[in-house]
């Protein structure tokens, strides 16, 4: 038998010495091997030899700067078979450069040799062909420079949004002034609200009672119009609108001139409630102190923006803490609902940045199981940006007072559209707990939680919340535009929580029509103040 192996190890040829017949003949014997057994042994050995050869020597054949398909296979699989430890192909000097401290002064101005884009960087590397250390230094400089530029742009964006969201648009200011004038000069703008025959409905628990606290006339008009428009039995709707002293006359004028019959609408200012005096309402005193503290919060917006050590989102949160919304009594009024409406058993509280898109009367059929607050959770949902909130997102768990009393992983819930069982509420100490924690936050230099009234609400209503189906309340339309119009249209209530309120120029244009369709742009007051759909 003759055995021929090609130099490339790709072909093995076996030729019989005594003809084909002897080649395929199997000889049976106790001490002799057949040609077929020998052939199979040689073929197997050749295959193993070639495979081992590829895994261990192809790097030497291909060279260090190239990698064939088989070579790469050898690099990946060879060490696992042979037991060798794979060596990193990244030079150690690159890691050393990346670990060196960054000089802020060296990257603020960029410099002539710092690439301002990936295209410029690649062109520089092709021209200069630097060593590994120089390559790493230039790459690090470019990344740091672009990161600083991005950070500055983000902070400027947050600052502009803060200014835009904190200011009163001239159109809204115009509307308030014209309505105040109507209230003074037009008797039709001073109608008793509600009409005399509807007054008994205000305390009748067989009706559906909604409470809206707002000093924004345009926003309140949309909430009211959408509520009545989508109600199956509008004659059973009672809307209690609470506002402040300066907005009361324009608010009354609007709803006097724009009737929502057959629904019942009541407009009252806080000073109309006899019990609402400084001596017996702890939140007023707390708010006065809170307002003084926030006036100097972190040194004001200039100091906040000038801070070079904090991330843009942290700066955005601190800027938002300066918003007038968070020192408005309208934002705290819900904690006094049992005192405001002593004759009512259940109410639905509405924020003024929502739109109602369906009949809400089924909310009265929900069994609250003895709980006080019916709300939608904000830790579960497809939108991870909005529906990923837990207590740790609102409360400062680095403070021992918070860490001792609460679980950071507990799911948060939302204000905006809430069912409040006032009968159950009156049997608890929720309001007292709320005021207690407001005082603790003031003593702690506002360090217990983030801005707003939700964090103390999360604390006060802890253990008293009944979770509603997410259908009833969709959040986040004022934060980002990832929510599709189709999804938003299928929700019972959509909430423009966030800076991009639908009445502002910074509103998301795709989502704003969901709000603006409840405004009559042919109304003479709307037209005279140049309030437009877009």
QUIQUIHU-V70495 format. One record per residue. N is the residue number from 0. RES is the residue in one letter. PHI is phi in whole degrees, -180 to 180 (* if undefined). PSI is psi in whole degrees, 0 to 359 (* if undefined). OMEGA is omega in whole degrees, -180 to 180 (NA if undefined). Layout:
n:res:phi:psi:omega
N:RES:PHI:PSI:OMEGA
N:RES:PHI:PSI:OMEGA
This chain:
n:res:phi:psi:omega
0:X:*:139:180
1:X:-115:134:-178
2:X:-117:121:179
3:X:-119:122:177
4:X:-115:125:-179
5:X:-69:154:179
6:X:-59:328:-178
7:X:-81:357:-178
8:X:65:16:-179
9:X:-88:339:-176
10:X:-134:137:174
11:X:-125:125:-178
12:X:-120:129:178
13:X:-117:121:-179
14:X:-114:127:178
15:X:-74:146:-179
16:X:-83:335:-175
17:X:-119:32:175
18:X:97:166:-176
19:X:-66:325:-177
20:X:-62:315:179
21:X:-67:330:-180
22:X:-64:322:-176
23:X:-99:359:-177
24:X:-78:140:178
25:X:-104:121:179
26:X:-99:127:-179
27:X:-100:123:179
28:X:-163:152:-176
29:X:-74:335:-175
30:X:-120:2:-176
31:X:-113:148:176
32:X:-103:141:178
33:X:-80:159:175
34:X:-60:325:-179
35:X:-65:318:178
36:X:-62:317:178
37:X:-63:317:-179
38:X:-61:312:-180
39:X:-63:321:179
40:X:-63:318:-180
41:X:-66:317:180
42:X:-62:316:180
43:X:-64:316:180
44:X:-63:320:179
45:X:-63:318:180
46:X:-63:313:180
47:X:-63:320:179
48:X:-63:318:-179
49:X:-67:319:-179
50:X:-65:316:179
51:X:-64:322:179
52:X:-62:317:-180
53:X:-64:317:-176
54:X:-69:330:-172
55:X:-104:338:-173
56:X:-123:356:-175
57:X:-67:331:177
58:X:-62:322:179
59:X:-69:321:-179
60:X:-69:313:-176
61:X:-76:336:-177
62:X:94:167:-175
63:X:-80:341:-174
64:X:-101:357:180
65:X:-129:160:-176
66:X:-147:102:177
67:X:-76:172:-179
68:X:-60:313:179
69:X:-69:325:179
70:X:-62:315:178
71:X:-64:323:177
72:X:-62:319:179
73:X:-63:320:-180
74:X:-65:324:-176
75:X:-81:320:-173
76:X:-98:327:-176
77:X:-52:308:-179
78:X:-59:328:-179
79:X:-70:324:-178
80:X:-79:317:-175
81:X:-84:347:179
82:X:86:7:179
83:X:-76:151:175
84:X:-87:124:179
85:X:-66:136:179
86:X:-94:142:179
87:X:-67:139:178
88:X:-91:358:178
89:X:-89:123:180
90:X:-59:141:-177
91:X:-61:331:-177
92:X:-62:331:179
93:X:-66:317:177
94:X:-64:323:180
95:X:-63:318:179
96:X:-65:317:-179
97:X:-66:332:-179
98:X:-84:350:179
99:X:-69:144:-179
100:X:-62:149:-178
101:X:-93:134:175
102:X:-94:114:-178
103:X:-62:321:-178
104:X:-65:332:-177
105:X:-78:346:-176
106:X:-114:347:-177
107:X:-61:315:-177
108:X:-86:350:-180
109:X:83:282:-177
110:X:106:157:-176
111:X:-68:327:-175
112:X:-92:4:179
113:X:-91:121:179
114:X:-68:140:-179
115:X:-102:4:176
116:X:-158:163:179
117:X:-64:325:179
118:X:-63:317:178
119:X:-65:322:-179
120:X:-64:314:179
121:X:-61:319:179
122:X:-63:318:178
123:X:-61:316:-178
124:X:-65:323:179
125:X:-67:324:-178
126:X:-75:319:-172
127:X:-96:337:-178
128:X:47:61:-174
129:X:-76:167:173
130:X:-76:177:-173
131:X:-62:320:-178
132:X:-67:315:179
133:X:-64:321:177
134:X:-58:313:-178
135:X:-65:320:-180
136:X:-64:315:-179
137:X:-69:322:178
138:X:-65:317:179
139:X:-64:320:179
140:X:-63:318:180
141:X:-65:314:-179
142:X:-63:316:180
143:X:-64:319:180
144:X:-64:313:180
145:X:-68:325:178
146:X:-64:318:180
147:X:-67:321:178
148:X:-65:318:177
149:X:-63:318:179
150:X:-61:315:179
151:X:-62:317:180
152:X:-65:320:179
153:X:-64:317:-179
154:X:-64:319:177
155:X:-63:320:178
156:X:-61:314:-180
157:X:-64:323:179
158:X:-65:315:179
159:X:-64:320:178
160:X:-66:323:178
161:X:-62:315:179
162:X:-63:316:-178
163:X:-65:319:-177
164:X:-79:338:-178
165:X:-89:342:-178
166:X:-88:154:176
167:X:-91:118:178
168:X:-57:144:-177
169:X:-62:333:179
170:X:-66:319:179
171:X:-69:323:177
172:X:-65:319:178
173:X:-61:315:-178
174:X:-62:318:179
175:X:-63:319:-180
176:X:-67:317:-179
177:X:-66:322:178
178:X:-70:324:176
179:X:-63:321:177
180:X:-66:319:177
181:X:-61:320:-179
182:X:-63:327:-179
183:X:-80:322:-170
184:X:-105:345:-173
185:X:-120:117:-179
186:X:-64:330:180
187:X:-67:341:179
188:X:-89:2:-179
189:X:-121:31:-180
190:X:-66:151:174
191:X:-69:128:179
192:X:-122:117:2
193:X:-85:178:176
194:X:-64:157:-174
195:X:-56:320:-178
196:X:-70:344:-179
197:X:-97:353:-177
198:X:-56:318:179
199:X:-59:334:-179
200:X:-65:337:-175
201:X:-63:337:-178
202:X:-121:13:-178
203:X:-91:115:-176
204:X:-78:0:174
205:X:-83:353:178
206:X:-96:166:178
207:X:-95:112:-174
208:X:-100:125:177
209:X:-117:143:179
210:X:-121:130:178
211:X:-129:119:177
212:X:-108:118:-175
213:X:-161:149:170
214:X:-114:15:179
215:X:-109:106:-174
216:X:-65:315:-178
217:X:-64:315:180
218:X:-64:317:179
219:X:-63:324:-180
220:X:-65:324:179
221:X:-70:316:178
222:X:-59:313:-179
223:X:-65:314:-178
224:X:-64:318:-179
225:X:-69:326:178
226:X:-64:310:-177
227:X:-71:319:-177
228:X:-60:322:-175
229:X:-96:1:180
230:X:-77:136:177
231:X:-76:330:178
232:X:-129:72:-175
233:X:-60:335:-179
234:X:-67:345:178
235:X:-99:4:179
236:X:-87:130:172
237:X:-122:116:-179
238:X:-107:116:178
239:X:-98:112:179
240:X:-102:124:179
241:X:-113:132:180
242:X:-139:181:179
243:X:-93:178:-173
244:X:-65:319:-176
245:X:-72:334:-177
246:X:-96:352:-174
247:X:-59:310:-177
248:X:-63:311:177
249:X:-62:322:180
250:X:-65:316:178
251:X:-63:321:179
252:X:-62:317:-179
253:X:-61:310:-176
254:X:-78:344:171
255:X:-75:320:-178
256:X:-83:343:-178
257:X:-126:81:-176
258:X:-67:144:178
259:X:-117:29:178
260:X:-58:145:13
261:X:-89:8:178
262:X:-70:162:177
263:X:-106:126:-179
264:X:-123:129:177
265:X:-117:133:176
266:X:-120:122:179
267:X:-136:148:173
268:X:-98:160:-177
269:X:-60:326:-178
270:X:-72:352:176
271:X:-80:345:179
272:X:-89:119:-173
273:X:-61:322:-175
274:X:-75:346:-171
275:X:-83:77:177
276:X:-126:159:-175
277:X:-59:327:-175
278:X:-67:333:-175
279:X:-120:7:179
280:X:-119:98:-176
281:X:-60:331:-176
282:X:-64:332:180
283:X:-65:313:179
284:X:-64:317:179
285:X:-62:321:-179
286:X:-68:324:178
287:X:-62:316:178
288:X:-68:319:180
289:X:-62:320:-179
290:X:-65:319:178
291:X:-65:320:-180
292:X:-67:317:-179
293:X:-71:336:178
294:X:-61:330:178
295:X:-110:18:-175
296:X:-61:117:179
297:X:55:25:177
298:X:81:12:-180
299:X:87:175:-173
300:X:-67:330:179
301:X:-64:316:179
302:X:-68:324:180
303:X:-64:313:-178
304:X:-68:329:-177
305:X:-77:351:-178
306:X:-72:117:-176
307:X:-92:357:-173
308:X:-102:353:-175
309:X:-110:154:-179
310:X:-72:153:-179
311:X:-55:322:-179
312:X:-67:326:177
313:X:-67:318:178
314:X:-63:320:178
315:X:-61:319:179
316:X:-65:321:180
317:X:-70:323:176
318:X:-64:318:-179
319:X:-66:334:178
320:X:-65:340:179
321:X:-87:355:-177
322:X:-63:138:178
323:X:-59:336:-179
324:X:-58:324:-172
325:X:-86:358:172
326:X:-118:17:178
327:X:-90:137:178
328:X:-64:334:178
329:X:-60:333:-178
330:X:-81:344:-179
331:X:-105:351:-168
332:X:-66:334:-175
333:X:-64:336:-178
334:X:-71:350:-179
335:X:-112:20:-178
336:X:-58:319:179
337:X:-61:326:178
338:X:-80:326:180
339:X:-68:324:-176
340:X:-129:72:-175
341:X:-66:341:-177
342:X:-94:352:-175
343:X:-97:148:-180
344:X:-97:326:-177
345:X:-150:138:176
346:X:-138:158:170
347:X:-110:122:-178
348:X:-95:132:-176
349:X:-119:135:170
350:X:-79:161:-177
351:X:-87:1:177
352:X:-109:33:178
353:X:-117:167:172
354:X:-134:130:179
355:X:-94:131:-174
356:X:-121:6:179
357:X:-153:173:178
358:X:-71:127:-177
359:X:-99:2:-179
360:X:-61:331:177
361:X:-62:344:178
362:X:-61:331:-180
363:X:-73:346:179
364:X:-91:353:-178
365:X:-75:130:176
366:X:-81:114:-176
367:X:-83:356:178
368:X:54:39:177
369:X:82:357:179
370:X:-79:162:-175
371:X:-97:320:-169
372:X:-119:116:173
373:X:-93:117:-174
374:X:-145:161:178
375:X:-91:135:176
376:X:-70:155:-180
377:X:-125:26:178
378:X:-115:1:-179
379:X:-135:136:180
380:X:155:167:-178
381:X:-71:328:-178
382:X:-85:98:-176
383:X:-71:341:179
384:X:-72:318:-176
385:X:-95:316:-171
386:X:-98:55:178
387:X:-139:31:-172
388:X:-98:128:174
389:X:-125:176:-177
390:X:-57:328:-179
391:X:-65:341:178
392:X:-79:347:-177
393:X:-120:325:-176
394:X:-102:151:-178
395:X:-91:95:-176
396:X:-80:0:170
397:X:-80:347:176
398:X:-87:129:-175
399:X:-61:330:-179
400:X:-66:323:177
401:X:-77:314:-177
402:X:-61:328:-177
403:X:-75:334:-170
404:X:-109:345:-172
405:X:-137:160:179
406:X:-100:120:-177
407:X:-63:334:-177
408:X:-89:359:180
409:X:-67:141:-176
410:X:-68:139:175
411:X:-89:171:177
412:X:-137:178:-170
413:X:-120:144:162
414:X:-84:169:177
415:X:130:312:175
416:X:-147:103:-175
417:X:-131:140:171
418:X:-92:128:178
419:X:-118:120:173
420:X:-86:99:-174
421:X:-70:330:177
422:X:-63:312:179
423:X:-67:324:-179
424:X:-61:318:-176
425:X:-65:346:179
426:X:-92:2:-177
427:X:-115:179:175
428:X:-113:34:-176
429:X:-60:312:-177
430:X:-63:318:179
431:X:-65:321:178
432:X:-63:320:179
433:X:-59:310:-178
434:X:-67:324:178
435:X:-60:315:-178
436:X:-74:331:172
437:X:-60:317:179
438:X:-66:320:179
439:X:-64:323:179
440:X:-67:321:177
441:X:-65:319:178
442:X:-65:331:-178
443:X:-94:17:179
444:X:60:44:178
445:X:57:37:-175
446:X:-106:2:-176
447:X:-84:334:-178
448:X:-157:174:177
449:X:-77:181:-176
450:X:-62:165:171
451:X:94:178:-179
452:X:-99:353:179
453:X:-67:314:-180
454:X:-55:310:176
455:X:-65:333:175
456:X:-67:320:176
457:X:-59:323:179
458:X:-74:311:-174
459:X:-65:321:-178
460:X:-91:11:-178
461:X:-59:122:-178
462:X:87:0:-178
463:X:-121:23:-173
464:X:-110:130:172
465:X:-103:125:-174
466:X:-81:128:179
467:X:-95:160:174
468:X:-65:136:-179
469:X:-56:339:178
470:X:-55:327:-173
471:X:-74:344:-173
472:X:-157:108:176
473:X:-102:128:-175
474:X:-107:170:166
475:X:92:7:-176
476:X:-73:351:176
477:X:-104:3:179
478:X:-102:315:-174
479:X:-153:162:-176
480:X:-105:23:178
481:X:-72:338:179
482:X:-70:127:179
483:X:-79:154:178
484:X:-62:324:180
485:X:-63:315:179
486:X:-65:317:-179
487:X:-64:325:-178
488:X:-67:340:-178
489:X:-92:0:-180
490:X:-92:151:179
491:X:-68:316:179
492:X:-134:130:174
493:X:-109:142:-171
494:X:-123:118:178
495:X:-89:49:177
496:X:-70:141:-174
497:X:122:183:-176
498:X:-76:328:-173
499:X:-81:68:179
500:X:-66:148:-174
501:X:-68:343:178
502:X:-91:2:179
503:X:-102:159:178
504:X:-67:339:-178
505:X:-87:7:177
506:X:-64:152:177
507:X:-73:121:-172
508:X:-63:331:-179
509:X:-72:330:-175
510:X:-96:337:-176
511:X:-58:323:180
512:X:-59:335:177
513:X:-63:334:178
514:X:-94:313:-171
515:X:-70:342:-179
516:X:-67:347:178
517:X:-96:10:174
518:X:-106:141:176
519:X:-97:100:-175
520:X:-77:356:174
521:X:-90:354:178
522:X:-61:138:-174
523:X:-65:325:179
524:X:-71:320:178
525:X:-63:315:-179
526:X:-67:319:-177
527:X:-67:337:178
528:X:-99:10:175
529:X:58:39:175
530:X:-87:119:-173
531:X:-120:164:-178
532:X:-68:329:-179
533:X:-127:*:NA
